[in-house]
Amino acid sequence: METPPACNLRLIPALLVMLLLTSTVLAKTEAGEGDGLGEGYFFFGQDFLMIAQQTNGLQNITFLSGEVWIEVHCGAQCAELTLNLTDSSGAFIDGVQSGEFITLSGNVTAGNATIRAATTGIQFAELQSVLPLGNWEEIDLADSIPMPGADTSTFGIHEVADSRYPLTGSIGCGGGMVWWCGDYLWSESPDWINGSIDGAGDVDVLLFEALPGDVFEVWLEHSSIALEVEAIGRSTQSLNSLGEIAISANTSIGGNISRMLVGAGDDEQFWLKVSSEEVGDGLYALRISHHIAALEYNSSFEFPGSQSPATDENAIEVNAGWGIAQGWLSASVGEEDCIILPTQQVNSSGNDVQVATGFIAFSANTTTQVSYLLDGSWITISEYFEHISNPNNTSVTVYSPAGTTTLRYCLASEEVTSWVALFYTVNVSDSPGELPSSSEMLNAGWGRLGLNSTTQGELVTSIYDSSDLLWYEVDGWPESEFLIRVSIDNIGTEPIRVTLQEINWSSRAIIESVNITIDGSKSEELTMKVGPGIHTVKIEHLNLIEQGGIWQWGGEPDLPNTTYRIYTTVVQTEVGEKPWFEADPRVAEASQKLLLFFGICLALPFVWVVLKQRAAKKAAQGLIGKKARLAHLLELLAKGEIYEARADLSTNLRIISTLTWEEGVEVWGRPDLHHRTESVDLAAWRLDTRLGKKGGMPILVGVHVIEDTWEVVGLRCEAPEGMAWKIVRAEPRLLFRQDELFLDQLHQGTRTFVEIEIIGDGSGIEFSLSGTVKGEPSAMKTPTAMMIDVEEE
């Protein structure tokens, strides 16, 4: 909900309440200006009230001369709510509290009136009202309907609109079901007609323009007294009562609305007679919707068999097989509403059928006759009579043969009826029940059975679909054998017979078959051995085959449909004899070339690895004569070639590890820290801080395992004093955490050089190596620390 406007455009802290009884908004409300009223928001309609907390607001409404009756149910909060009205002459009407209600009533003069409301707290209020607006009787209406044949030209005709429920905006509600939200059999917002009754002897009669086939909705929305509303048809011969609404007391706030649906009849005027048996005066508010027969659908559609003048036969818009329609039946003799529904046209086989489902709701007992258009002629499928409660949904599913272009649903009723419908059509394929003349024709419409999977189907009795023939294919050598097992679930209530058939297609003969009968809601298994080739499974509706039927094709059958589900598995039990063919010399020659090509492709990666290793070894040998590589790095840094120095260091880390330990140490230069034990030799060098990438101190560490194999090896950088060191980078990329670098497994003879970058404020660094040797914990630690020179060299 959008935030309502306020005088200073601030957010309103709370809304009181909104009563929506299919409300009609009268006018926009504004907070009073120049009256010293507080800020806030106030909105008022004939059955709609909304007010903000701490509001003192007003609303201007233009009234006709007449009476006002407003009853507000405010409960325990009535003491915090005040309501009053000032009309155009300055007359003041104050709301009177009685228990949980505040009532405001009295006469007003024509012109602008002001309704004021104030609340000191959060309210919850509902209301009902009768106001001198719109179709209001400014002068007392006539007390009686003229007799047949009398002149009615002096009677004013009340104009009301054809209000309808917006079906397209409310479809798809109700937990995913295909239907509509709300009172879809009634209009959304009929017109208001307000009036007054001056005692038991007063009667109001109202005249409405009508044509044959028109239907009126009459609602008794609000009344301050007991009331009777009678619908009367006036012809040239008689007055006919069409329906009546009667309440024994005034209407209640939030109570059910009394409504009736009446037809205008043939060549009749439509009248409403409003009266009361109470002695006192009272006000009433009716809501009327006039449904004009000529406006019920979209554009007109002409088809054979539509000569009846009382027939509304129109096409409805269809989108992807869906169509929506609504209408009213006035109970005129011979009247029916016919909905034309184009079917979906697709490229299909001769076994396809059109399936159409209509989700229909009626307000009274209704007959539905369904026909299809085939080769220019209408063919009636069946007639359905629905005896239903008010309102209720029903579903009508019909079938029509391939080639059907249009379906027609004709609705008729002996009672005045409102109806809404949603239609859906789809083209489906029906698998034939007998063998084709050859196996090549199976793909033309016969259903295929999935092996090692589930297949589901339905036998539709409406179209005399008594059997389905499904085929499957198994591949193998001559003399091979396969065991076919099918698990069948009979989902329906009718018994079915399932037959496995091994077919000889050269003669269309059945070599072998086995069958089983399965009752409704039961499951069984069936097995048979077959040879390679195409074979079939036949599913039959047992009662339909044995009893037959007498219903119209596609109509309402005497036997229900049945649905089946089949899970099929296949196991090869005999491999058979593999046929032998002498190899073609050209195939042998091509095979040799192909093997040579694949051999070269497989050898190329190994050649690349060997060349790569040789190049690394050669580069490492070239470094033996170039002592003190760290001094060379300093020369590059002195020239400002920082990027080249880092690249040189990264390259040396990879290739120097291929040299012997002594050669590698000589290449790097004199270590800043060197410690050797019986099993491990460790050396470390300080690097120029410009080689760091994360603002720390770069250090080069080399580890040589002399004896045994160390597992789960960790190298820790310890600070003899000051804050502990923290490793922020390692190259090659190894796992590290805080001050420890994880080297994983170091075999005997392994030479490892790694650059680490550390941060901290210690003056020196000690190295400790820990791990397991032959399953026992082992460790070594440098006895002295490598001092860290904080000044840049």
C-alpha positions in Angstrom: 0.0 0.0 0.0 1.3 3.4 -0.9 1.9 5.9 1.9 -1.1 8.3 2.1 -0.4 12.0 1.6 -0.2 14.3 4.7 0.0 18.1 4.9 3.8 18.1 5.7 4.5 15.0 3.6 5.6 13.0 6.7 4.9 9.3 7.1 1.7 8.5 9.0 2.4 6.3 12.0 -0.6 4.0 11.5 -3.8 3.5 9.5 -7.0 2.8 11.4 -8.9 0.3 9.3 -10.2 -0.3 5.8 -13.6 -2.0 5.3 -13.9 -3.3 1.8 -17.3 -4.6 1.0 -16.8 -4.2 -2.7 -16.3 -0.5 -1.9 -17.0 2.5 -4.1 -14.8 5.5 -3.5 -16.7 8.8 -3.3 -14.1 11.5 -3.1 -10.5 12.1 -2.2 -10.0 13.3 1.4 -7.7 16.0 2.6 -6.6 17.3 6.0 -8.2 20.5 6.9 -6.4 23.7 6.1 -7.2 27.0 7.8 -9.4 25.3 10.4 -6.7 24.7 12.9 -7.1 20.9 12.4 -4.3 18.5 13.0 -2.2 16.7 10.5 -3.3 13.2 9.2 -5.3 11.3 6.7 -9.0 10.6 6.5 -10.9 8.8 3.7 -14.6 8.1 3.5 -16.9 6.2 1.1 -20.4 4.8 1.3 -19.1 1.5 2.7 -15.4 2.4 3.1 -13.7 4.3 6.0 -10.0 4.9 6.6 -8.5 7.3 9.2 -5.0 7.7 10.6 -3.9 7.7 14.2 -4.0 11.2 15.9 -6.0 12.6 13.0 -8.4 15.5 12.9 -9.4 15.7 9.3 -12.3 16.6 7.0 -13.8 15.7 3.6 -16.0 17.6 1.3 -18.8 15.7 -0.5 -21.5 17.1 -2.8 -24.9 15.8 -1.7 -28.3 16.0 -3.2 -31.1 17.2 -1.0 -32.2 14.3 1.2 -31.3 12.2 4.3 -28.0 10.9 5.6 -27.5 7.7 7.7 -24.1 6.5 8.8 -23.6 3.8 11.3 -20.0 3.1 12.5 -19.0 0.1 14.5 -16.0 1.2 16.6 -16.3 -1.1 19.6 -14.3 -0.2 22.7 -12.6 2.6 20.9 -15.8 4.7 20.3 -14.8 7.0 23.1 -11.7 8.0 21.1 -13.6 8.7 17.8 -15.8 11.6 17.0 -17.8 12.1 13.8 -19.9 15.0 12.6 -21.3 16.6 9.5 -22.0 20.2 8.4 -24.2 20.6 5.3 -24.2 23.5 2.8 -26.6 25.5 4.8 -24.5 25.3 7.9 -26.7 22.8 9.7 -24.7 20.6 12.1 -25.3 16.9 12.6 -23.3 15.2 15.4 -22.6 11.5 15.7 -24.3 9.9 18.6 -22.6 7.0 20.5 -24.7 4.0 21.6 -22.7 1.1 23.0 -20.3 0.0 20.3 -21.8 2.2 17.6 -21.7 5.8 16.5 -24.7 6.8 14.4 -24.9 10.0 12.4 -28.4 10.7 10.8 -30.5 13.7 9.6 -31.6 15.8 6.7 -29.1 17.7 4.5 -29.6 20.4 1.9 -28.2 20.1 -1.6 -24.6 21.3 -2.0 -21.2 20.8 -0.5 -21.2 19.1 2.9 -18.2 18.5 5.2 -17.7 15.3 7.1 -15.2 15.7 10.0 -13.6 12.8 11.9 -11.1 12.9 14.8 -9.3 10.1 16.7 -6.9 10.1 19.6 -5.8 6.6 19.2 -5.6 3.7 16.8 -9.2 2.7 15.9 -10.8 -0.3 14.3 -14.1 0.7 12.7 -16.6 -0.7 10.1 -19.6 1.2 8.8 -22.7 1.0 6.7 -24.4 4.1 5.2 -27.1 5.5 3.0 -26.2 8.9 1.4 -28.1 11.2 -1.0 -25.8 10.6 -3.9 -26.1 9.4 -7.5 -29.5 7.6 -8.0 -31.1 9.3 -5.0 -34.8 10.0 -4.8 -34.8 13.8 -4.4 -38.6 13.6 -4.6 -40.7 10.8 -3.3 -41.0 8.0 -5.9 -44.4 6.6 -7.1 -46.0 4.1 -4.8 -47.3 1.7 -7.4 -46.5 0.2 -10.8 -48.9 1.2 -13.6 -51.3 -1.5 -14.7 -50.6 -3.2 -18.0 -51.5 -1.0 -20.9 -51.2 2.3 -18.9 -48.8 5.1 -19.8 -45.4 5.1 -18.1 -43.8 8.0 -19.9 -43.9 10.1 -16.7 -41.7 7.6 -14.8 -38.0 8.3 -14.8 -35.8 5.5 -16.0 -32.8 4.6 -13.8 -29.6 4.1 -15.7 -27.2 1.4 -14.4 -24.1 0.0 -15.9 -23.2 -3.6 -17.0 -20.7 -4.3 -14.2 -18.8 -7.6 -14.5 -16.3 -9.6 -12.5 -12.7 -9.2 -14.0 -12.0 -12.9 -14.7 -8.7 -12.3 -16.6 -7.2 -10.5 -13.6 -8.1 -13.1 -11.0 -7.4 -16.5 -12.7 -5.1 -19.0 -11.2 -6.0 -18.6 -7.5 -6.8 -21.2 -4.9 -3.7 -23.3 -4.2 -2.6 -23.8 -7.8 -6.1 -24.8 -9.0 -7.3 -23.4 -12.3 -10.1 -21.1 -11.1 -10.9 -17.6 -10.0 -10.7 -15.7 -6.7 -13.8 -14.1 -5.2 -17.5 -14.0 -6.0 -16.9 -14.6 -9.7 -20.6 -15.3 -10.3 -21.5 -11.8 -9.3 -20.4 -8.4 -10.5 -17.5 -6.6 -8.9 -19.0 -3.1 -8.4 -22.6 -2.6 -9.2 -24.2 0.9 -9.2 -25.6 2.4 -6.0 -29.3 3.4 -5.8 -30.2 5.1 -2.5 -33.6 6.0 -1.1 -35.9 6.4 1.8 -39.1 4.9 3.2 -41.5 7.1 5.2 -43.4 4.6 7.3 -45.3 1.4 6.6 -47.6 3.0 3.9 -44.7 4.3 1.8 -43.6 2.3 -1.3 -40.9 3.2 -3.9 -41.1 1.8 -7.4 -38.1 2.1 -9.8 -38.2 1.5 -13.5 -35.2 0.2 -15.5 -34.8 -0.1 -19.3 -34.5 -3.7 -20.5 -34.5 -5.8 -23.6 -35.4 -9.5 -24.0 -32.6 -11.7 -22.5 -31.3 -9.1 -20.2 -30.4 -10.1 -16.6 -30.3 -7.9 -13.5 -28.4 -8.3 -10.3 -30.1 -6.7 -7.3 -28.2 -6.4 -4.0 -29.7 -5.1 -0.7 -26.5 -3.6 0.7 -27.6 -1.4 3.6 -30.9 -0.6 5.3 -31.8 1.1 8.5 -35.2 -0.8 8.7 -36.8 -4.1 7.9 -37.2 -4.1 4.1 -38.7 -6.0 1.1 -37.4 -5.6 -2.4 -39.5 -7.3 -5.2 -38.5 -7.6 -8.8 -41.5 -7.3 -11.2 -41.8 -7.7 -14.9 -44.5 -5.6 -16.6 -45.9 -6.8 -20.0 -48.9 -5.5 -22.0 -51.0 -8.2 -20.3 -49.9 -8.6 -16.7 -47.5 -7.9 -13.8 -45.3 -10.8 -13.1 -43.3 -11.3 -9.9 -39.7 -12.3 -10.8 -38.0 -12.5 -7.4 -37.9 -11.0 -3.9 -35.5 -10.1 -1.1 -36.8 -9.6 2.4 -35.1 -8.8 5.7 -36.8 -8.8 9.0 -34.6 -6.2 10.6 -32.0 -3.6 9.6 -28.8 -4.8 8.0 -25.8 -5.6 10.1 -22.3 -4.2 9.6 -20.1 -6.9 8.1 -23.1 -9.2 7.6 -23.9 -11.2 4.4 -25.4 -9.2 1.5 -28.8 -10.2 0.3 -28.7 -10.7 -3.5 -30.9 -12.0 -6.3 -30.5 -12.6 -10.0 -33.6 -12.0 -12.2 -34.3 -11.9 -15.9 -36.2 -9.1 -17.6 -38.4 -11.6 -19.6 -39.7 -11.2 -23.2 -41.1 -7.8 -24.2 -41.3 -6.6 -20.5 -40.4 -3.6 -18.5 -38.2 -4.3 -15.4 -39.4 -2.7 -12.1 -38.3 -2.9 -8.5 -40.7 -2.4 -5.6 -39.3 -1.3 -2.3 -41.5 -1.4 0.9 -41.4 -1.9 4.6 -43.9 -3.1 7.3 -42.2 -1.0 10.0 -44.0 2.1 11.2 -40.9 4.3 11.4 -39.0 5.9 8.7 -35.8 4.4 7.2 -33.2 4.6 4.5 -31.9 1.9 2.1 -29.0 1.4 -0.3 -29.4 -1.0 -3.3 -26.7 -2.0 -5.8 -27.9 -2.9 -9.4 -26.0 -4.3 -12.3 -27.7 -4.6 -15.7 -26.3 -7.4 -17.9 -27.2 -6.7 -21.5 -27.6 -9.9 -23.6 -26.1 -8.2 -26.7 -22.8 -7.5 -24.9 -22.0 -11.0 -23.5 -19.1 -12.1 -25.7 -16.6 -10.8 -28.3 -17.3 -10.7 -32.0 -20.2 -12.6 -33.6 -19.5 -16.0 -35.2 -21.7 -17.8 -37.7 -21.9 -21.5 -38.0 -24.5 -24.0 -39.3 -27.4 -24.7 -36.9 -27.6 -21.3 -35.3 -30.9 -19.9 -36.6 -32.6 -19.5 -33.2 -33.1 -15.8 -32.4 -32.8 -16.6 -28.7 -29.3 -18.1 -29.1 -26.1 -16.1 -28.3 -23.4 -17.8 -30.3 -20.0 -16.1 -30.2 -16.4 -17.0 -30.5 -14.1 -16.5 -27.6 -10.4 -15.5 -27.7 -8.1 -18.6 -27.4 -4.5 -18.2 -26.4 -2.3 -21.4 -26.4 -5.4 -23.6 -26.1 -7.0 -21.5 -23.2 -10.2 -19.5 -23.4 -12.3 -17.6 -20.9 -16.0 -16.7 -21.1 -18.8 -15.5 -18.8 -22.4 -14.8 -19.3 -26.0 -14.8 -18.0 -29.1 -16.8 -18.9 -32.4 -15.1 -18.4 -34.6 -18.3 -18.5 -36.4 -17.2 -21.6 -38.0 -20.0 -23.6 -35.5 -21.6 -26.0 -32.6 -19.4 -24.8 -29.1 -20.8 -24.7 -25.5 -19.4 -24.6 -23.2 -21.1 -27.1 -19.5 -20.7 -26.8 -17.4 -21.3 -29.9 -14.0 -22.7 -29.1 -11.4 -23.1 -31.9 -9.3 -26.2 -31.4 -5.5 -26.4 -31.7 -4.4 -27.4 -35.2 -1.1 -29.4 -35.3 0.4 -31.9 -37.7 -0.8 -35.2 -36.4 -1.4 -38.7 -37.4 -4.8 -40.2 -38.1 -4.9 -41.6 -34.6 -4.9 -38.2 -32.9 -8.0 -36.9 -31.1 -8.9 -33.5 -29.6 -9.4 -33.4 -25.9 -11.3 -30.4 -24.5 -11.9 -29.7 -20.8 -14.3 -27.0 -19.6 -14.1 -25.8 -16.0 -17.5 -24.3 -15.6 -19.4 -22.7 -12.6 -23.2 -22.0 -12.6 -25.4 -20.3 -10.1 -28.4 -22.6 -10.9 -29.1 -26.0 -12.5 -27.8 -25.9 -16.1 -27.6 -28.2 -19.1 -24.5 -28.3 -21.2 -24.6 -29.6 -24.8 -21.3 -30.2 -26.5 -20.8 -30.5 -30.3 -17.8 -30.5 -32.7 -17.4 -29.2 -36.2 -16.0 -31.7 -38.7 -16.1 -31.3 -42.5 -18.5 -28.4 -42.2 -21.1 -30.2 -40.0 -21.9 -29.9 -36.3 -22.0 -33.3 -34.6 -23.4 -33.5 -31.1 -21.2 -35.4 -28.6 -23.3 -35.5 -25.5 -25.6 -33.6 -23.2 -24.7 -33.0 -19.5 -27.1 -31.9 -16.8 -25.5 -30.4 -13.8 -27.5 -30.2 -10.5 -25.2 -28.2 -8.3 -25.2 -26.0 -5.2 -24.8 -22.3 -5.5 -22.1 -21.7 -6.5 -20.1 -24.8 -7.5 -17.5 -25.7 -10.0 -17.8 -28.6 -12.5 -15.6 -30.1 -15.1 -16.7 -31.4 -18.5 -14.2 -33.3 -20.6 -15.0 -34.3 -24.2 -13.2 -35.9 -27.1 -13.4 -35.2 -30.8 -11.7 -36.9 -33.8 -8.7 -35.6 -35.7 -9.7 -32.9 -38.2 -12.0 -31.1 -35.7 -11.7 -27.4 -36.2 -14.2 -26.1 -33.6 -16.0 -27.1 -30.4 -19.3 -25.6 -29.3 -20.6 -25.6 -25.7 -24.3 -24.6 -25.5 -25.6 -23.7 -22.0 -29.3 -23.6 -21.1 -31.2 -23.3 -17.9 -34.8 -23.1 -16.7 -33.7 -20.6 -14.0 -32.0 -17.2 -14.3 -28.3 -18.2 -14.2 -24.9 -16.5 -14.1 -22.0 -18.6 -15.4 -18.3 -18.4 -15.9 -16.1 -20.9 -17.8 -12.5 -21.6 -18.6 -11.8 -24.0 -21.6 -8.6 -25.8 -22.6 -8.1 -27.9 -25.7 -5.1 -30.1 -26.6 -4.3 -32.5 -29.4 -3.3 -36.0 -28.1 -2.2 -39.2 -29.8 -4.0 -42.5 -29.2 -2.0 -45.7 -29.7 -4.0 -48.2 -31.9 -4.8 -51.5 -30.4 -3.9 -53.8 -33.3 -0.8 -54.7 -35.2 0.1 -52.6 -38.3 0.7 -54.3 -41.6 4.5 -54.0 -41.2 7.0 -53.0 -38.5 8.0 -49.9 -40.5 4.6 -48.3 -39.7 5.0 -48.5 -35.9 6.5 -45.0 -35.8 3.4 -43.6 -37.5 1.3 -43.6 -34.4 1.9 -46.7 -32.2 3.2 -45.9 -28.8 6.8 -47.0 -27.9 7.5 -48.8 -24.6 10.6 -47.5 -22.9 12.9 -50.3 -21.7 14.2 -50.1 -18.1 11.8 -47.1 -17.6 8.2 -46.3 -16.8 5.4 -45.8 -19.4 1.9 -44.6 -18.5 -1.3 -44.6 -20.6 -5.0 -44.4 -20.4 -7.9 -46.3 -22.1 -10.6 -43.7 -22.8 -14.0 -45.4 -23.0 -15.7 -42.2 -24.4 -13.9 -42.8 -27.7 -14.2 -46.6 -27.5 -10.4 -46.9 -26.8 -10.5 -50.5 -25.7 -6.9 -51.4 -26.2 -3.4 -49.9 -26.6 -0.6 -51.7 -28.5 2.9 -50.6 -27.4 6.1 -51.8 -29.1 9.7 -52.2 -28.0 12.9 -53.3 -29.7 15.9 -55.4 -28.4 19.1 -55.8 -30.4 21.3 -58.9 -30.4 23.0 -61.6 -32.5 21.1 -64.5 -34.0 20.1 -67.1 -31.4 20.4 -64.6 -28.6 17.6 -64.5 -25.9 16.2 -61.8 -23.6 14.0 -62.0 -20.5 11.3 -59.2 -20.6 9.7 -58.4 -17.3 6.9 -55.9 -16.9 5.5 -54.6 -13.6 1.9 -53.3 -14.2 0.0 -51.0 -11.9 -3.8 -50.8 -12.7 -4.5 -47.3 -11.4 -8.1 -47.3 -12.5 -11.1 -49.2 -11.1 -11.8 -51.4 -14.2 -10.0 -54.7 -14.8 -7.4 -54.8 -17.6 -5.7 -57.6 -19.5 -2.0 -57.3 -20.3 -0.4 -59.5 -23.0 3.3 -59.9 -23.9 3.7 -60.9 -27.6 6.7 -62.1 -29.6 6.1 -61.2 -33.2 7.3 -62.7 -36.5 6.9 -59.6 -38.8 7.5 -61.5 -42.0 4.1 -63.2 -41.5 2.7 -60.9 -38.8 2.3 -64.1 -36.7 2.4 -64.2 -32.9 5.3 -66.7 -32.1 4.5 -66.8 -28.4 2.4 -64.8 -25.9 1.6 -64.7 -22.2 -1.1 -62.6 -20.5 -2.5 -61.7 -17.1 -5.7 -60.0 -15.9 -5.4 -57.3 -13.2 -8.3 -56.0 -11.2 -8.7 -52.3 -10.4 -6.1 -50.7 -8.1 -4.0 -53.9 -8.2 -0.4 -54.6 -9.4 1.1 -57.7 -11.0 4.2 -58.8 -12.9 4.6 -60.7 -16.2 7.7 -62.2 -17.8 8.6 -63.8 -21.1 11.7 -64.8 -23.2 12.0 -63.3 -26.6 14.6 -63.2 -29.4 16.1 -60.0 -30.9 13.8 -57.7 -32.9 10.5 -55.8 -32.4 7.8 -57.1 -30.1 4.7 -55.8 -28.4 2.7 -55.4 -25.2 -1.1 -55.1 -25.5 -3.2 -53.5 -22.8 -7.0 -54.1 -23.0 -10.0 -52.6 -21.1 -11.7 -56.0 -20.3 -15.3 -54.8 -19.7 -15.3 -52.6 -22.8 -14.2 -55.5 -25.0 -16.7 -58.0 -23.5 -19.7 -55.7 -23.0 -19.3 -53.0 -25.7 -21.2 -49.7 -25.5 -24.1 -47.8 -26.9 -23.0 -44.2 -26.3 -22.2 -41.5 -28.9 -18.5 -41.5 -29.9 -16.8 -38.9 -27.7 -19.8 -38.6 -25.5 -20.5 -39.6 -21.9 -19.8 -43.4 -21.5 -21.4 -46.0 -19.3 -18.0 -47.4 -18.3 -15.2 -45.4 -16.6 -11.8 -44.8 -18.1 -8.8 -46.7 -16.7 -5.2 -45.7 -16.4 -2.2 -48.0 -16.3 1.5 -47.7 -15.5 4.1 -50.1 -16.8 7.7 -50.5 -15.7 9.7 -52.6 -18.1 13.1 -54.3 -17.6 15.1 -56.4 -20.0 18.0 -58.9 -19.3 20.0 -60.7 -21.9 20.2 -64.4 -21.0 21.9 -65.8 -24.2 24.5 -63.9 -26.2 24.0 -66.0 -29.4 26.5 -66.5 -32.2 28.4 -63.5 -33.4 28.6 -63.5 -37.2 32.1 -63.6 -38.8 33.1 -61.5 -41.8 36.5 -61.6 -43.7 38.3 -58.3 -43.1 38.6 -56.0 -46.1 42.3 -55.2 -47.0 41.5 -51.6 -47.2 40.2 -51.7 -43.6 43.5 -53.2 -42.4 45.5 -50.6 -44.1 43.4 -47.8 -42.7 43.6 -49.3 -39.2 47.5 -49.3 -39.4 47.5 -45.6 -40.3 45.0 -44.8 -37.6 47.1 -46.7 -35.0 50.2 -44.8 -36.1 48.4 -41.5 -35.8 47.1 -42.3 -32.3 50.6 -43.5 -31.2 52.2 -40.1 -32.3 49.4 -38.2 -30.4 50.0 -40.2 -27.2 53.8 -39.8 -27.4 53.8 -36.0 -27.9 53.1 -35.2 -24.2 56.0 -37.4 -23.0 58.4 -35.8 -25.5 57.4 -32.3 -24.3 58.1 -33.3 -20.6 61.5 -34.7 -21.5 62.5 -31.6 -23.4 61.2 -29.4 -20.6 63.3 -31.3 -18.0 66.4 -31.2 -20.2 66.0 -27.4 -20.6 65.7 -27.0 -16.8 68.8 -29.2 -16.2 70.8 -27.2 -18.8 69.8 -23.9 -17.2 70.8 -25.3 -13.8 74.2 -26.4 -15.0 74.7 -22.9 -16.5 74.3 -21.4 -13.1 77.0 -23.5 -11.5 79.7 -21.1 -12.8 77.6 -18.1 -11.8 78.3 -17.8 -8.1 76.5 -15.6 -5.6 73.1 -15.2 -7.4 71.9 -13.0 -4.6 74.6 -10.4 -5.4 73.4 -10.5 -9.0 69.9 -9.7 -7.7 71.3 -6.7 -5.8 72.9 -5.4 -9.0 69.5 -5.6 -10.7 67.8 -3.8 -7.9 70.5 -1.1 -7.9 69.6 -0.5 -11.6 65.9 -0.1 -10.6 65.1 -3.4 -12.4 62.8 -4.7 -9.6 60.5 -6.7 -11.9 63.5 -8.4 -13.5 65.0 -9.2 -10.1 61.8 -10.8 -8.9 61.5 -12.8 -12.2 65.2 -14.0 -11.9 64.6 -15.1 -8.3 61.4 -17.0 -9.2 63.3 -18.8 -12.1 66.3 -19.7 -9.9 64.0 -21.2 -7.3 62.7 -23.7 -9.9 66.0 -24.7 -11.5 68.6 -24.6 -8.7 66.7 -27.3 -6.8 67.8 -29.7 -9.6 71.5 -29.2 -8.6 73.3 -30.9 -5.8 73.0 -29.3 -2.4 76.5 -28.0 -2.4 76.2 -26.6 -5.9 72.9 -24.9 -5.0 74.4 -23.2 -1.9 77.4 -22.0 -3.9 75.1 -20.6 -6.6 73.0 -18.6 -4.0 76.1 -17.3 -2.2 77.3 -17.4 1.4 74.3 -18.2 3.7 73.4 -15.8 6.5 72.5 -18.8 8.7 73.7 -22.4 8.2 73.0 -25.4 10.4 73.6 -29.1 9.8 72.6 -32.2 11.7 73.0 -35.9 10.9 69.8 -36.0 8.9 69.0 -32.4 7.8 71.0 -29.4 6.4 69.4 -26.0 6.6 70.6 -22.7 5.1 69.0 -19.2 5.0 69.7 -15.9 3.2 68.3 -12.4 3.8 66.9 -10.8 0.7 66.5 -7.2 -0.2 63.2 -5.8 1.0 62.5 -4.5 -2.5 62.0 -8.1 -3.5 59.0 -8.3 -1.2 55.5 -8.0 -2.6 53.4 -7.5 0.6 55.6 -5.0 2.5 57.4 -7.7 4.6 61.0 -9.1 4.8 61.8 -11.6 2.1 63.9 -14.6 3.2 65.3 -17.5 1.2 65.4 -20.9 3.0 66.9 -24.1 1.7 66.4 -27.5 3.3 68.4 -30.7 2.4 67.3 -34.1 3.8 70.4 -36.2 4.2 68.9 -39.3 5.8 65.4 -41.0 6.0 62.2 -39.5 4.9 60.4 -36.8 6.8 56.6 -36.7 6.7 54.1 -34.0 7.7 57.0 -31.5 7.7 56.6 -27.9 9.0 59.1 -25.1 9.0 58.6 -22.6 11.8 60.0 -19.1 11.8 60.6 -18.2 15.5 61.4 -14.8 17.0 63.9 -15.0 19.9 62.5 -11.7 21.2 59.7 -9.3 20.2 56.4 -10.1 18.4 56.1 -13.4 16.7 56.9 -13.5 13.0 54.0 -14.0 10.6 54.3 -15.5 7.1 52.4 -13.5 4.4 53.7 -15.1 1.2 55.5 -18.2 0.0 57.0 -19.1 -3.3 56.6 -21.7 -4.6 53.0 -21.5 -3.3 52.8 -23.6 -0.2 50.4 -23.7 2.6 51.3 -21.5 5.6 49.6 -20.3 8.8 50.9 -17.6 11.2 54.7 -18.4 11.5 54.7 -22.0 10.1 55.2 -23.2 6.5 54.0 -26.7 5.6 56.4 -28.7 3.4 54.4 -31.9 3.4 56.8 -34.8 2.7 60.6 -34.6 2.1 62.3 -37.8 0.9 65.9 -38.6 1.4 68.1 -36.5 -0.8 65.4 -33.9 -1.4 66.6 -30.3 -1.9 64.1 -27.6 -1.4 64.5 -23.9 -1.8 61.6 -21.6 -0.9 61.2 -17.8 -0.6 59.1 -16.6 2.3 58.0 -13.1 3.2 57.5 -12.4 6.9 56.3 -9.4 8.9 57.0 -8.6 12.6 59.3 -6.5 14.8 61.8 -9.1 16.0 65.5 -8.5 15.7 66.3 -12.0 14.6 64.8 -15.2 13.3 65.4 -18.8 14.3 64.2 -21.8 12.2 62.8 -25.1 13.5 61.9 -28.1 11.4 59.4 -30.7 12.8 57.8 -33.8 11.4 57.7 -37.6 11.7 60.5 -40.0 10.7 59.6 -43.7 10.5 56.4 -42.9 12.5 58.2 -41.2 15.3 58.2 -37.4 16.0 61.4 -35.6 15.1 62.6 -32.0 15.0 65.7 -29.8 14.6 66.3 -26.1 15.4 69.0 -23.7 14.5 71.1 -22.9 17.6 71.5 -19.3 16.6 69.3 -16.7 15.1 69.7 -14.9 11.8 69.8 -11.2 12.6 67.4 -9.0 10.7 69.0 -5.8 9.6 66.2 -3.3 9.6 68.2 -0.7 7.7 68.0 -1.0 3.9 71.3 -2.1 2.4 
